[in-house]
Amino acid sequence: MYCGLRPVAVGRNNWLFVGSEAGGKTAAILMSLCATCKRVGIDPLAYLRDVLERISTHPASRIAELVPDQWRKIRAGPDQGESPSTSADP
């Protein structure tokens, strides 16, 4: 648990000077996305690069596909994306 919080503790003083409230919100969103990527086992840079490249052409009705855990399942392919316990097979 401590290792997950260490980046927060190390950067705490630096984040006092994010420039504005909007900058703080942006930093919080990016840190949350990166932490989620790490939690589900994907490279945050690869995820952000792929999502930012495709977001302008991705259909809004399928925006849920771009959250980290769904993105990982889609990139892994149909057989590798789901664990056996969540499979729909009888």
Buried (B, 14 or more C-beta within 10 A) or exposed (E): EEEEEEEEEEEEEEEEEBEEEEEBEEBEEEBEBBBBBBEBEBEBEEBBEBBEEEEEEEEEEEEEBBBBEBBBBEEEEEEEBEEEEEEEEE
